[in-house]
């Protein structure tokens, strides 16, 4: 669970300074000063009241949902494929919820994996890499990938092709993520994230949220500690990468 990042995405809430890291390595997390704290408190109350369940003992949230043991869960749009194959219930999907005083909500931000091309190889290999990336980016390939996995198409041309073929008439929930990603005008809070060692900082945040769920910390204390730990990780990354530019890392 990533309560801070999910809340920040489309509710005008800052996650870090310097445009969420886009404007420099000196960024610092600030989500402990936002509605994230009340969201963590809300989740704790739901847990105490029996409204929310923590998946465990061999069960994933997706399994609990598809078997009908829980009524709702938040997950990547990429879970569409498995849910369509495995669900034993009638189900649907909708946009991420937002606080009632946030109107209208902004775009959410893209997630998922990435393809990296490393430097130091021969021109022949890069020709092959370019051919592969061209194949992946083709609208036909993207529409197939979109349908097989649930991930959003990577290009506007592929999205247009899926619409032209009437794909969303038969699979209306597959379009929700595209619409949510493109609504409104992005600003510094919703444009995305650029934080060094981000996985480590998210682990720290998760551990602090789990401390709240276990009754070991109050929400504000936990988010303060998560931000402190995360900022220490950012400073370590900054020391290691100060002076480097994206251009210097190109193959």
C-alpha positions as CSV (number, residue, x, y, z in Angstrom):
1,X,0.0,0.0,0.0
2,X,1.3,3.5,-0.9
3,X,-1.2,5.9,0.8
4,X,1.0,9.0,0.4
5,X,1.7,8.6,-3.2
6,X,-1.8,7.5,-4.2
7,X,-3.4,10.5,-2.4
8,X,-0.9,13.0,-3.8
9,X,-1.4,12.0,-7.4
10,X,-4.6,13.8,-8.1
11,X,-5.6,15.8,-5.1
12,X,-3.3,18.9,-5.3
13,X,-1.1,17.5,-2.6
14,X,2.7,18.0,-2.7
15,X,4.8,14.9,-2.2
16,X,8.2,16.6,-2.3
17,X,9.8,20.0,-2.9
18,X,11.3,21.2,-6.2
19,X,8.4,20.0,-8.3
20,X,8.5,16.5,-6.8
21,X,12.2,16.2,-7.6
22,X,12.0,17.3,-11.2
23,X,13.8,20.6,-10.5
24,X,16.9,19.2,-8.7
25,X,18.6,16.7,-6.4
26,X,17.9,18.9,-3.4
27,X,14.3,17.8,-3.2
28,X,12.8,16.9,0.2
29,X,9.7,14.9,1.1
30,X,6.9,17.0,2.6
31,X,3.9,14.6,2.6
32,X,3.8,14.6,6.4
33,X,2.4,18.2,6.1
34,X,-0.5,17.2,3.9
35,X,-3.8,15.3,3.9
36,X,-1.7,12.1,3.8
37,X,-1.7,12.1,7.7
38,X,-5.5,12.1,7.9
39,X,-5.6,9.4,5.2
40,X,-3.3,7.1,7.3
41,X,-5.5,7.8,10.3
42,X,-8.6,6.9,8.3
43,X,-7.0,3.6,7.2
44,X,-6.2,2.8,10.8
45,X,-9.8,3.5,11.8
46,X,-11.1,1.3,9.0
47,X,-8.8,-1.5,10.2
48,X,-9.9,-1.2,13.8
49,X,-13.5,-1.1,12.7
50,X,-13.2,-4.2,10.6
51,X,-13.9,-2.3,7.4
52,X,-10.5,-2.9,6.0
53,X,-8.5,-6.2,6.0
54,X,-4.8,-6.7,5.6
55,X,-4.2,-9.5,3.2
56,X,-1.9,-12.2,4.6
57,X,-1.3,-15.9,5.3
58,X,-1.0,-16.7,1.6
59,X,-3.8,-14.4,0.3
60,X,-3.2,-11.4,-1.9
61,X,-5.6,-8.5,-2.1
62,X,-6.5,-9.6,-5.6
63,X,-7.4,-13.1,-4.5
64,X,-9.6,-11.7,-1.7
65,X,-11.4,-9.6,-4.3
66,X,-11.9,-12.1,-7.1
67,X,-13.1,-14.7,-4.6
68,X,-15.7,-12.3,-3.2
69,X,-14.2,-12.0,0.3
70,X,-13.7,-8.3,0.0
71,X,-15.9,-5.7,-1.8
72,X,-13.2,-3.3,-3.1
73,X,-9.5,-2.9,-3.5
74,X,-7.0,-0.5,-5.1
75,X,-4.6,-1.9,-7.6
76,X,-2.8,-1.2,-10.8
77,X,-5.0,-1.2,-14.0
78,X,-2.6,-4.0,-15.1
79,X,-4.6,-6.3,-12.7
80,X,-7.4,-6.3,-15.3
81,X,-6.2,-9.4,-17.1
82,X,-6.0,-11.6,-14.0
83,X,-9.3,-10.3,-12.6
84,X,-11.2,-11.0,-15.8
85,X,-9.8,-14.5,-15.9
86,X,-10.2,-15.4,-12.2
87,X,-13.1,-13.4,-10.8
88,X,-16.1,-15.5,-9.5
89,X,-18.2,-12.3,-8.9
90,X,-19.7,-9.5,-11.0
91,X,-17.3,-6.6,-10.7
92,X,-16.4,-3.3,-12.2
93,X,-13.8,-0.5,-11.7
94,X,-13.9,3.2,-11.3
95,X,-11.6,6.3,-10.8
96,X,-9.5,6.6,-7.7
97,X,-11.5,8.3,-4.8
98,X,-10.7,11.8,-3.7
99,X,-11.5,14.1,-0.8
100,X,-14.8,15.9,-1.2
101,X,-13.2,19.3,-1.0
102,X,-10.9,18.6,-4.0
103,X,-12.9,19.5,-7.0
104,X,-12.1,18.8,-9.7
105,X,-9.4,16.3,-9.1
106,X,-6.2,16.4,-11.2
107,X,-4.7,13.7,-13.4
108,X,-3.1,10.8,-11.7
109,X,0.5,9.9,-12.6
110,X,1.8,7.0,-14.6
111,X,3.5,4.0,-12.9
112,X,4.7,0.6,-14.0
113,X,7.9,-0.7,-15.4
114,X,10.3,0.8,-17.9
115,X,12.7,-0.3,-20.6
116,X,16.3,0.9,-20.2
117,X,19.0,1.0,-22.9
118,X,22.4,0.7,-21.4
119,X,25.5,2.4,-22.9
120,X,28.7,0.6,-23.9
121,X,27.5,-1.7,-26.7
122,X,28.2,-1.9,-30.4
123,X,26.3,0.1,-33.1
124,X,24.9,-3.2,-34.4
125,X,23.3,-3.9,-31.0
126,X,21.8,-0.5,-30.9
127,X,20.3,-0.9,-34.3
128,X,18.6,-4.1,-33.0
129,X,17.5,-2.2,-29.9
130,X,16.0,0.6,-32.0
131,X,14.2,-2.0,-34.2
132,X,12.8,-3.6,-31.1
133,X,11.6,-0.3,-29.5
134,X,10.0,0.6,-32.8
135,X,8.1,-2.7,-32.8
136,X,7.0,-2.2,-29.2
137,X,5.8,1.3,-30.0
138,X,3.7,0.3,-33.0
139,X,0.0,0.9,-32.5
140,X,-0.9,-2.7,-33.3
141,X,1.5,-4.0,-30.7
142,X,0.4,-1.5,-28.1
143,X,-3.3,-2.3,-28.6
144,X,-2.5,-6.0,-28.2
145,X,-0.5,-5.3,-25.1
146,X,-3.2,-3.0,-23.7
147,X,-5.8,-5.8,-24.1
148,X,-3.7,-8.7,-22.9
149,X,-2.4,-7.0,-19.7
150,X,-4.6,-4.0,-18.8
151,X,-1.7,-1.6,-18.9
152,X,-2.5,1.7,-20.7
153,X,-1.3,2.1,-24.3
154,X,2.0,3.9,-24.4
155,X,1.0,6.2,-27.3
156,X,-1.9,8.4,-28.3
157,X,-2.1,6.6,-31.7
158,X,-2.6,3.3,-30.0
159,X,-5.3,4.7,-27.8
160,X,-7.0,6.1,-30.8
161,X,-6.8,2.8,-32.6
162,X,-8.4,1.0,-29.7
163,X,-11.2,3.5,-29.6
164,X,-11.7,3.2,-33.4
165,X,-12.1,-0.6,-33.0
166,X,-14.7,-0.2,-30.3
167,X,-12.5,-1.9,-27.7
168,X,-13.9,0.2,-24.9
169,X,-17.5,-0.7,-25.7
170,X,-16.8,-4.3,-24.7
171,X,-14.2,-3.4,-22.1
172,X,-15.3,0.0,-20.6
173,X,-13.2,-0.3,-17.4
174,X,-10.0,-0.5,-19.5
175,X,-10.4,3.2,-20.5
176,X,-10.7,4.5,-17.0
177,X,-6.9,4.7,-16.4
178,X,-6.4,6.6,-19.7
179,X,-9.1,9.1,-18.8
180,X,-7.8,9.6,-15.3
181,X,-4.2,10.1,-16.5
182,X,-5.3,12.8,-19.0
183,X,-7.8,14.8,-17.1
184,X,-7.2,18.4,-16.2
185,X,-4.0,20.4,-16.6
186,X,-1.0,18.8,-14.8
187,X,0.8,20.9,-12.3
188,X,3.9,20.4,-10.1
189,X,2.0,18.2,-7.7
190,X,0.6,15.9,-10.4
191,X,3.3,15.9,-13.1
192,X,5.1,12.9,-11.7
193,X,8.1,12.0,-9.5
194,X,11.8,12.1,-9.8
195,X,13.4,10.9,-6.5
196,X,16.6,9.0,-6.1
197,X,16.5,5.5,-4.6
198,X,12.7,5.8,-4.6
199,X,12.1,2.2,-3.8
200,X,14.1,2.5,-0.5
201,X,12.1,5.6,0.5
202,X,8.8,3.8,-0.2
203,X,9.9,0.9,1.9
204,X,10.6,3.3,4.8
205,X,7.1,4.8,4.3
206,X,5.5,1.4,4.3
207,X,7.2,0.3,7.5
208,X,6.0,3.5,9.2
209,X,2.4,2.9,8.0
210,X,2.6,-0.7,9.3
211,X,3.7,0.7,12.7
212,X,0.5,2.7,12.8
213,X,-1.6,-0.3,11.9
214,X,0.1,-2.3,14.7
215,X,-0.7,0.5,17.2
216,X,2.9,1.3,17.8
217,X,2.8,4.9,16.4
218,X,0.3,7.7,15.8
219,X,-0.2,8.8,12.2
220,X,1.6,12.1,12.5
221,X,4.5,10.6,14.2
222,X,4.8,7.8,11.7
223,X,4.7,10.2,8.7
224,X,7.2,12.5,10.3
225,X,9.5,9.5,10.7
226,X,8.9,8.3,7.2
227,X,9.8,11.7,5.8
228,X,12.9,11.9,7.9
229,X,14.1,8.5,6.8
230,X,13.2,9.2,3.2
231,X,15.1,12.5,3.2
232,X,18.2,10.8,4.6
233,X,18.0,8.4,1.7
234,X,17.7,11.4,-0.8
235,X,20.7,13.1,0.7
236,X,22.8,9.9,0.2
237,X,21.6,9.8,-3.4
238,X,22.4,13.5,-3.8
239,X,26.0,13.0,-2.6
240,X,26.6,10.1,-5.0
241,X,25.1,11.9,-8.0
242,X,25.9,15.6,-7.6
243,X,27.3,17.0,-10.8
244,X,26.1,14.3,-13.0
245,X,23.8,15.1,-15.9
246,X,21.4,13.0,-18.0
247,X,23.5,13.8,-21.1
248,X,26.6,12.2,-19.5
249,X,24.8,8.9,-19.0
250,X,23.6,8.5,-22.6
251,X,25.0,5.6,-24.7
